[in-house]
Amino acid sequence: MSERELRLGVNIDHVATLRNARGGAVPDPVRAAVMAQEAGADGITAHLREDRRHIRDADIDAIMQAISIPLNFEMAATDEMQKIALAHRPHAACIVPERREERTTEGGLEVAADQNRLADFIAPLREAGIRVSLFIAPDPAQIEAAHRIGAPVIELHTGAYCDHHADGDFAARDAELARLIDGAKQAADLGLEVHMGHGLTYDTVTPVAELPEVKELNIGHFLIGEAVFVGLPAAIAEMRRMMEAART
């Protein structure tokens, strides 16, 4: 693992989205993962969805063989995904909610109302040495529940914060940022490692990168979109620069 104070995980899902839109083998998400590693990413994130709409099983095999930095395997809490994770044993597994009809992950995982099942679900992953994280909203009850079931890491959902900024609703944005700040403090006080991600851009990354409790940001769609114009290494380098500037 990188010794950086704030790590950057690059999600390469939407390289696969572009590939699958036309069919064939290009653009190759494995090439994107290697390029992201060379450009300074501290980890690669890939979400294997139930419907395989972007990343496919063979991609996970190939990515794990091609990179030397950690893979964060995003997955739903299903028996199928648990078996795949246990077979591959990635560095980390981030449990996310998943609905087939959604375009992207629309909300945080419901942990508080599903504690017993999730505790049983993550236990084999942890026993296999996989670092489990839960993708949740910055809600005190969800953070407390994540701690209670033994998850060592949480990733706080920054989507609402970013959406409010994009809509120009700055009062709502600032209120959501306050929730993220409070959630990060609560989680750190409980001994959880805090990550954040979803929808982050150059315009929204600084306020969350400034938070001392946050150890990792996972960013994908924006970087892949920006790469269309400037290339993936340049997009990652600028995000890294902004993250590091926020910490100084």
C-alpha angles and dihedrals in degrees: 000000000000117000092218116130089232119028127207120217113193117211111212098184095114095055083065089046089059092047093050094047089071103018126232127082106297137127091031116215090203090059088049091052092052092046091050090051091051090048093057107272113154093209144358123238122202128173116210102200125201091247094043090229093161120352114048132200093257090054091060091052092049096044093052090052094046104047134062096196121082123284117222104205111205112205145160119247095259132128091242094055093044090056091049092049092049091049094051100031098205119193091256140011119203113200111216135176114253134195119179094223097052121100093214136355102298103188146001127285116271101237103153094061094041103041100132096049094044093047089054091044097054096041096082091046092054091045088054090057096254114144104234123210130178121218104221143158117258091261120139094223093052093047092050091048092050089054092046094056093049104255107156095201137037129192112208115218109242095181098105092048091052094044092053090051092050090049092051092241095136096169090057090043092054092047090053091046088054089054090052091049092050092045093051091051093047092049094047090049088055090052096253122141108238125221128169134200151141127099097004117158138170087274096054107029101082100068092052095039088056092062109104093208092061114093102173140023121201113205128171125138096051093048093049090048092048089048089066087068106030106014128259098270092053092046092051093044091054092048090049090049092052093047092050092046089053090057094050 
